[in-house]
């Protein structure tokens, strides 16, 4: 019985480790996208900030669906 429980624990930790690795990769992708969007917004503010509000710039930078 302890052998079965030990095997299940090892499998659970292996799955958890795999999930963490996949989650870490996704989190890094989201962070890079966020930094990229921030840079685009900063560039847009520098070019057009005098004539536009931040909400207008935000809408303009959103991906088209």
Phi, psi and omega in degrees: 000318179294328178296318179295314180297321178296317178296319179295320179295317179297318177296319180297316179293323178295317178294320178297317179297318179294316178299318179297318179298314179294320179294320179298318179298315178297318180297321177295321177298315180296318180298316179296320176298319180295316178297318179298318178295320178299319178295317178299317180295318180298316178297319179295319177300317181295324181279320191233009188300329183292326186258355184231149174276164181295327180292324177293316178296319180299314180296322181292331182274350181290142177298144178283136180247000000 
